[in-house]
Amino acid sequence: MSTMDVKPQEDAIVSFPRPALPARQPQEIDLLALTEILWKAKKRILSVVFCFVLLGLAVSLILPQKWTSSSVITPAERNQLVPLDRLLATVQVLDVDLSIDSTNIFEMFIKKFNSSVLLEEYVKSSPSLMSQFDDVDVDPRELHRAIVAVSERMKAVDDAGNKKEPVTPYHSWTLSFTGPQAEEAQSILAGYMQFVEDKVVLQTMANIHDTVMMKVQVEKQRLALDRAQLENAKKAKIKRLNYSLQVAKAAGINKPVYSNGQAIKDDPDFSVTLGTEGINKKLEIEKSITDVSELNAEILNREYRLQQLEALNIKDIKFPVVNYQLSPSLPMKKEGPGKALIILLAAIVGGLLASGGVLLQQAVRSRHDLALLDGQAL
């Protein structure tokens, strides 16, 4: 069989002409057209802006006001601690070791200032703060939350670690408190700083008093122990003299050996060189001593020092704990954005949203019209 080649007949294919589509112009942004669209919708845009202005005004009135009072402190100067130094000098002369200086006191102040327990005590003891809870059945948990909120607004910052502050040749801290009113913020900060300062003074004086009392107790116990040792030594000495007396009698030594010009090798355990007469006299003297400290100058000196310690009257004295580079200030400017700024930002946001909405609506409409034209062309 022969293979037949079947070729497609070109005449059988019929081509239908298609209508030519309108050529699309490259998309370009026509600023004049956009401006015209926005101008036509100016009433709607202005109405949205006006609504946002009212909303911004309402937000500015609702937002809580924040006023921050600040104070800059450094360790107390030497001339400010003269009363304390006089007391420390009197105590240290009596051999009482006290490591108290302006640096220790300043560190104690910062530690107590950051104490939540002390802040809670201050809030409960402050009539101006507790007056906010008058005639109200306050839940202890709610009161604790309020105190925690106050503690979060009470801050102490070491200026040495604050890179925004200029470098100073001294070490300072900045204490601050943020409150809803300027006068209240200043009053609370000043009151709490004074409260903490009083606590530091009381603890410092208590530390001095406790250290002195501990020294007195230790000296009494040491003296009692030393007296017991001397009493035991006295008893042992009397027994040794009795044994020496017996040995001297047995050896027939009545007079001191050196008085007769005789040479004798003394017993290393029981001395007999004094003879029976000398040993008897020495034994009599030893038994007549009722106070073992009479012949011990060290014990007498320690007893005198103990008497001076017991007679020491440590009175509570007042001294400044910190040196104020800046007293608690009265805030002159509210923190956070001002009312005018909030309203301006609200107007800008409203204008942008309204304009964007108008342009988006116009873009959707244009796209819809273009889709209709494409459908009709097909």
HUPEMO-V146672 format. One record per pair of residues at least 6 apart in sequence whose C-alpha atoms are under 7 Angstrom apart, sorted by the first residue. I is the first residue (numbers start at 1). J is the second residue. Records with the same first field share a line. If there is no record, write none. Layout:
I->J, J
//
This chain:
21->377
38->355
45->351, 354, 355
48->350, 354
49->347, 350, 351
52->346, 347, 350
53->343, 346, 347
56->342, 343, 346
57->343
60->339, 342
64->180
65->180, 334
66->178, 179, 180, 334, 335
67->178, 179, 180, 181, 182, 185, 331, 334, 335
68->176, 177, 178, 179, 185, 331
69->176, 177, 178, 185, 186, 328, 329, 330, 331
70->174, 175, 176, 177, 328, 329
71->174, 175, 176, 326, 327, 328, 329
72->172, 173, 174, 175, 324, 325, 326, 327
73->172, 173, 174, 322, 323, 324, 325, 326
74->171, 172, 173, 322, 323, 324, 325
75->102, 103, 106, 322, 323
76->102, 320, 321, 322, 323
77->323
80->319, 320
81->319
83->319
84->319
94->305, 309
96->212, 215
105->321
106->321, 322
108->200
109->196, 197, 200
112->118, 196
113->196
116->151
119->151
120->147
122->192
123->129, 130
124->130
153->177, 178
154->176, 177, 178
155->175, 176, 177
156->173, 174, 175, 176
157->173, 174, 175
158->172, 173, 174
159->165, 172, 173, 174
160->171
176->189
177->185, 189
178->185
179->185
182->330, 331
183->330
186->328, 329, 330
189->328
190->328
197->321
205->316
209->314
216->306, 309, 310
219->306
227->292
230->292
231->292
238->283, 286
240->270
241->279, 283
243->270
244->270, 271, 272
245->276, 279
248->272, 275, 276
249->276
253->275, 276
254->275, 276, 277
255->274, 275, 276, 277
256->273, 274, 275, 278
257->273, 274, 275
266->272, 273
293->299, 300
//
